């Protein structure tokens, strides 16, 4: 149960977790293409979406609360990770802005033989847990940023970051037939990448201020 705190503080932290996680998860990749494919086929959508969202949530919780213990004992490490996270977000944001200048689209073929539920979940596991970026994004980056929130607000940050996975994978899976034409439009992805790039740069600036305040 989350401690009772001022909601005026909780909502911005929730929003920061939501924005950060969405910025990281919304990208053209194998996992997103697989979830979209299952949605187009209307095949085991619920279990696949549930697994992907829960896997992200578990990794985020492990990252935030595991990092919180380490950073609490080593404040210099906290500042170093804040600056490293800011640099990563700045580079990631710049790359997203560059992608916004280049047409791209997400294709997920709906044809081919169907998958049994076990096979679909096995593929979801592979696309999720065998991707090294998932650990960099959820455990290290989201974890280190969330761990630097006040103790009473970390749960709200985790809730926001985890909600992003639920919203994104739910939209991909259950809204696939409506979203697929949109995802096939290069201009839509260019606009989305532009938004992601700006969000990342704003979050990076916030981390720099946080690190500077601790000096």
Backbone torsions as a table, in degrees:
resi	resn	phi	psi	omega
1	UNK	NA	134.8	-178.9
2	UNK	-75.5	140.7	177.3
3	UNK	-60.1	152.5	177.4
4	UNK	-75.5	118.9	-179.3
5	UNK	-139.7	172.4	179.2
6	UNK	-68.0	121.5	-179.0
7	UNK	-64.5	-21.5	176.9
8	UNK	-63.7	-25.8	176.0
9	UNK	-90.3	-34.5	-174.9
10	UNK	-68.2	-43.1	-174.7
11	UNK	-64.4	-42.6	176.4
12	UNK	-62.0	-37.7	179.2
13	UNK	-68.7	-41.5	174.8
14	UNK	-58.0	-45.0	-179.5
15	UNK	-65.3	-36.1	178.6
16	UNK	-65.3	-43.6	177.4
17	UNK	-63.0	-41.7	179.2
18	UNK	-63.4	-47.6	-177.9
19	UNK	-65.0	-42.4	-179.4
20	UNK	-63.5	-48.8	-177.5
21	UNK	-65.2	-41.8	177.8
22	UNK	-62.1	-41.2	-178.8
23	UNK	-62.0	-32.6	-179.3
24	UNK	-82.0	-36.8	-171.8
25	UNK	-84.2	-28.2	-177.1
26	UNK	-81.8	92.9	179.7
27	UNK	-157.2	155.6	177.4
28	UNK	-73.0	118.8	-179.4
29	UNK	-162.2	173.5	-174.5
30	UNK	-65.0	-40.9	-178.5
31	UNK	-64.0	-46.6	179.5
32	UNK	-63.5	-39.7	178.7
33	UNK	-64.0	-37.7	179.6
34	UNK	-66.8	-46.0	179.6
35	UNK	-62.7	-41.2	178.2
36	UNK	-62.9	-41.1	178.7
37	UNK	-60.9	-45.9	179.1
38	UNK	-62.5	-36.4	177.6
39	UNK	-67.1	-39.8	178.1
40	UNK	-64.3	-35.4	179.7
41	UNK	-83.1	-13.5	-174.4
42	UNK	56.1	48.7	-171.4
43	UNK	-126.3	111.1	178.0
44	UNK	52.9	38.9	-175.5
45	UNK	-65.6	-46.4	-177.8
46	UNK	-57.2	-54.1	-179.9
47	UNK	-61.0	-38.7	-179.2
48	UNK	-66.6	-47.3	179.4
49	UNK	-62.6	-43.7	-179.0
50	UNK	-61.8	-43.9	-179.9
51	UNK	-63.3	-48.4	-177.7
52	UNK	-60.1	-42.4	-179.9
53	UNK	-68.8	-43.2	-179.5
54	UNK	-66.9	-38.3	179.0
55	UNK	-60.9	-44.4	177.5
56	UNK	-62.0	-43.9	-177.9
57	UNK	-61.6	-43.9	-179.6
58	UNK	-62.8	-44.3	-179.6
59	UNK	-66.2	-37.2	178.7
60	UNK	-66.2	-45.2	178.1
61	UNK	-59.6	-46.9	179.4
62	UNK	-60.7	-41.3	-179.6
63	UNK	-66.6	-49.8	-175.6
64	UNK	-64.5	-52.1	-173.4
65	UNK	-80.4	-27.2	173.5
66	UNK	-69.9	-43.9	178.1
67	UNK	-65.6	-34.1	-177.5
68	UNK	-59.5	-41.3	179.7
69	UNK	-65.8	-44.8	-178.7
70	UNK	-65.2	-44.0	-176.9
71	UNK	-71.5	-29.8	177.9
72	UNK	-64.0	-31.9	179.6
73	UNK	-85.1	-18.5	-174.8
74	UNK	-134.4	81.6	-178.2
75	UNK	-60.5	-32.0	177.9
76	UNK	-65.4	-37.1	176.7
77	UNK	-65.0	-37.0	178.7
78	UNK	-60.8	-45.0	179.3
79	UNK	-66.1	-39.3	179.9
80	UNK	-64.3	-42.5	179.7
81	UNK	-68.6	-34.3	177.7
82	UNK	-62.9	-43.5	179.2
83	UNK	-69.0	-39.2	177.3
84	UNK	-64.2	-41.4	177.8
85	UNK	-63.9	-38.8	178.2
86	UNK	-63.4	-41.5	178.9
87	UNK	-64.1	-42.8	179.4
88	UNK	-62.2	-46.1	-179.3
89	UNK	-64.4	-37.6	179.2
90	UNK	-64.1	-44.9	178.6
91	UNK	-65.1	-44.8	179.5
92	UNK	-61.4	-43.2	179.5
93	UNK	-64.4	-41.4	178.3
94	UNK	-63.0	-41.5	178.3
95	UNK	-64.4	-37.3	177.5
96	UNK	-64.6	-39.8	177.6
97	UNK	-65.6	-35.6	175.8
98	UNK	-66.9	-40.4	177.4
99	UNK	-62.5	-30.3	-179.1
100	UNK	-65.1	-16.8	178.6
101	UNK	-92.3	-4.0	-176.2
102	UNK	-121.2	126.8	178.7
103	UNK	-63.3	135.4	175.2
104	UNK	-154.3	162.5	-179.6
105	UNK	-152.1	162.0	-179.8
106	UNK	-109.2	118.7	179.7
107	UNK	-109.3	137.3	175.8
108	UNK	-140.2	100.4	-177.3
109	UNK	-64.7	138.1	-178.9
110	UNK	-99.8	-0.5	-177.8
111	UNK	-84.3	-172.1	177.6
112	UNK	89.5	174.2	-177.3
113	UNK	-69.9	149.1	178.5
114	UNK	-74.2	162.2	179.5
115	UNK	-109.7	142.6	169.9
116	UNK	-69.1	160.7	-177.7
117	UNK	-58.6	-43.3	-180.0
118	UNK	-61.4	-40.9	179.9
119	UNK	-67.5	-39.0	179.0
120	UNK	-64.3	-42.4	179.3
121	UNK	-68.5	-35.7	177.6
122	UNK	-62.5	-40.8	177.8
123	UNK	-67.5	-38.8	177.8
124	UNK	-61.9	-41.0	177.7
125	UNK	-61.3	-45.9	-178.2
126	UNK	-64.4	-47.2	-178.9
127	UNK	-64.1	-27.6	-177.2
128	UNK	-88.5	-56.3	-169.0
129	UNK	-88.4	-17.4	177.8
130	UNK	-92.6	4.9	177.6
131	UNK	-94.8	111.4	-176.8
132	UNK	-60.7	-25.0	-178.7
133	UNK	-66.8	-25.9	-178.1
134	UNK	-64.6	-34.8	180.0
135	UNK	-76.1	-37.5	176.4
136	UNK	-62.3	-43.4	-176.2
137	UNK	-72.4	-52.8	-171.2
138	UNK	-82.3	-50.9	-174.1
139	UNK	-77.3	-50.5	-173.7
140	UNK	-81.6	-56.7	-174.2
141	UNK	-73.5	-58.9	179.6
142	UNK	-62.3	-39.9	-179.6
143	UNK	-61.6	-46.2	-177.4
144	UNK	-68.3	-35.6	178.5
145	UNK	-71.9	-44.0	178.9
146	UNK	-64.3	-35.2	-178.2
147	UNK	-66.5	-21.0	-178.9
148	UNK	-88.5	0.1	172.7
149	UNK	-74.9	154.8	173.7
150	UNK	-54.6	146.8	-174.2
151	UNK	-52.2	-40.3	-178.3
152	UNK	-72.6	-11.1	-177.4
153	UNK	-107.9	-6.1	-177.2
154	UNK	-63.4	-36.1	178.5
155	UNK	-62.5	-36.6	178.0
156	UNK	-69.1	-37.9	177.2
157	UNK	-63.7	-45.4	178.1
158	UNK	-60.7	-42.0	179.8
159	UNK	-62.3	-41.7	178.8
160	UNK	-65.7	-45.9	-179.3
161	UNK	-64.7	-40.1	179.5
162	UNK	-69.9	-35.1	178.5
163	UNK	-62.1	-32.2	178.9
164	UNK	-60.9	-41.6	179.2
165	UNK	-65.9	-42.7	179.1
166	UNK	-61.3	-46.8	-178.7
167	UNK	-64.4	-45.5	-175.4
168	UNK	-68.4	-52.2	-178.0
169	UNK	-68.3	-33.7	175.5
170	UNK	-63.0	-42.8	178.5
171	UNK	-65.1	-42.6	179.9
172	UNK	-62.7	-47.3	-175.2
173	UNK	-74.5	-53.5	-173.1
174	UNK	-84.9	-19.3	178.5
175	UNK	-107.4	16.5	-172.7
176	UNK	-55.7	-44.6	-174.6
177	UNK	-67.1	-25.5	177.5
178	UNK	-91.3	-31.6	-175.6
179	UNK	-86.0	-25.9	-175.8
180	UNK	-55.0	-45.3	177.9
181	UNK	-62.1	-35.0	178.3
182	UNK	-66.2	-44.0	-179.9
183	UNK	-65.7	-22.1	180.0
184	UNK	-81.9	-5.8	-179.3
185	UNK	-93.0	116.2	-179.1
186	UNK	-56.3	-38.1	-177.7
187	UNK	-64.4	-31.7	178.6
188	UNK	-64.3	-44.0	178.6
189	UNK	-68.8	-33.9	177.6
190	UNK	-63.3	-43.7	177.8
191	UNK	-64.2	-40.9	179.9
192	UNK	-65.6	-43.1	178.4
193	UNK	-64.2	-36.0	176.3
194	UNK	-61.6	-43.3	178.4
195	UNK	-64.8	-42.8	178.9
196	UNK	-61.3	-44.8	-179.5
197	UNK	-59.0	-45.6	179.7
198	UNK	-65.5	-40.7	179.1
199	UNK	-61.3	-43.8	179.5
200	UNK	-61.5	-42.1	-179.2
201	UNK	-66.2	-38.1	176.9
202	UNK	-64.5	-43.7	178.9
203	UNK	-64.7	-38.0	178.1
204	UNK	-62.1	-43.3	178.7
205	UNK	-62.1	-38.3	177.9
206	UNK	-64.1	-38.2	177.8
207	UNK	-66.5	-39.2	178.2
208	UNK	-61.9	-43.8	178.0
209	UNK	-62.3	-40.1	-179.8
210	UNK	-63.0	-44.9	-179.7
211	UNK	-65.3	-40.9	-179.6
212	UNK	-64.5	-35.7	-179.4
213	UNK	-67.3	-24.3	-178.7
214	UNK	-88.0	-2.8	-179.4
215	UNK	-78.8	NA	NA
